[in-house]
Amino acid sequence: MTSLAGIDDPLSASRGFRQIEIDAMPLTPEERRNERLKLAANWVNTLATAIVTAGTFVPLAQFVYGVLPPNTPAGLIYGSGVVCIVTGVLIHLLGQWILGGLR
């Protein structure tokens, strides 16, 4: 049995797994461009998610567990959280703008 990669795989056939044969059609330049834009937008959105996560985790961990030194100003802790959340939202909007370029 031939896998999607075009390699014979007798183990999959003996275990009862069915392989799907796909006729590979090359992408047009426009489809290729769309896929690259979607990949870039996905990367930007993942970055935004990481920034928002860090921006909410650190203030929350400080509030619950007191992980930072006691003399750390509260305005710095919670202000940096707000900055991270706003930055994450703006980066997410950049990803939405990138997706707006799809054809």
LINPETA-V444092 format. One record per pair of residues at least 4 apart in sequence whose ideal C-beta (glycine too) atoms are under 6 Angstrom apart, sorted by the first residue. I is the first residue (numbers start at 1). J is the second residue. If there is no record, write none. Layout:
# LINPETA-V444092
I_J, I_J
This chain:
# LINPETA-V444092
1_9, 1_13, 1_19, 2_8, 3_7, 3_9, 3_19, 12_17, 27_31, 27_32, 30_103, 34_102, 37_98, 37_101, 37_102, 40_98, 41_95, 41_98, 41_99, 44_91, 44_94, 44_95, 45_92, 45_95, 47_91, 48_88, 48_91, 48_92, 51_84, 51_87, 51_88, 52_85, 52_88, 53_57, 54_84, 55_81, 55_84, 55_85, 56_60, 57_61, 59_77, 59_78, 59_81, 61_65, 61_67, 62_67, 62_68, 62_77, 68_72, 75_79
